[in-house]
Amino acid sequence: MSLFALAVLALVGFASGFVDAIAGGGGLLTVPSLALAGLDPVAAVATNKLAGTFGTASATLSFARAGKIKANMAPAALAACVGAVLGALALPYAPRALLSQALPFVLIGVALYFAFAPSLGDAQRRERLSPALYASTLAPAIGFYDGVFGPGAGSFYMIGLVFLVGLGIIPAMAGARSSNFGSNFGALVVYAMSGHIVVAAGLAMGAGAFLGARLGAHTALRAGAWLVRLLIVAVSCAMALRLMAAPGGPLAFIWK
């Protein structure tokens, strides 16, 4: 791969890291870019996990230094990691076609929730699920999904922390990034053992993602809840549209 191609991947990684640190969905940019760079679909997904691990690690570190990640989020990150390992191992048996068809409607639901829920802000809400129960149930389930499929995992972590655990939107975003780091890392371990990762491309994109995620985290901390809500709605709708426009989807004619 040429130095020019690696530089372009680094720039894409920077943009994806910025968006992913705030709302998730960075794979919308990175996976197609890796495919355009000549990677086959399996290598693109595997290499994207390497880049994503750099980005989510950077965002997690930035939020932790700002004091926005509570200590009780650590078990959720570990559980998400274990779930992702199991999900990546189960990948050959997963109903990916069914997930592709159902997920757009779930993502649209996520967008509607964050767009119209009137009380979404920095204040905490009523706790429906304790952090310990979240770590033992929902976090590994989303991690498993992230290992199998992936799109929207960051948003799913966040909506669980907001709606069920009752966190404010900024602490929930920070906690979601730590869980997303766990599931990215878990899936990365399995993909690395399979030998599908293109290391040069992953490191170039990962370096960009690391810097972009750092900037994204600091931007979110300065801008507050309104920016997080706006980007989650935009990214969720974009992911839903992209999945519906994929081959076999109801909007597949867009790519013809």
Sequence and secondary structure as in RCSB ss.txt:
>XXXX:A:sequence
MSLFALAVLALVGFASGFVDAIAGGGGLLTVPSLALAGLDPVAAVATNKLAGTFGTASATLSFARAGKIKANMAP
AALAACVGAVLGALALPYAPRALLSQALPFVLIGVALYFAFAPSLGDAQRRERLSPALYASTLAPAIGFYDGVFG
PGAGSFYMIGLVFLVGLGIIPAMAGARSSNFGSNFGALVVYAMSGHIVVAAGLAMGAGAFLGARLGAHTALRAGA
WLVRLLIVAVSCAMALRLMAAPGGPLAFIWK
>XXXX:A:secstr
  HHHHHHHHHHHHHHHHHHHHHS THHHHHHHHHHTT  HHHHHHHHHHHHHHHHHHHHHHHHHTT S GGGHH
HHHHHHHHHHHHHHTGGGS HHHHHHHHHHHHHHHHHHHHH TT SSS    SS HHHHHHTHHHHHHHHHHHT 
TTHHHHHHHHHHHTS   HHHHHHHHHHHHHHHHHHHHHHHHHHT   HHHHHHHHHHHHHHHHHHHHHHHHH H
HHHHHHHHHHHHHHHHHHHTSTTSTTGGGG 
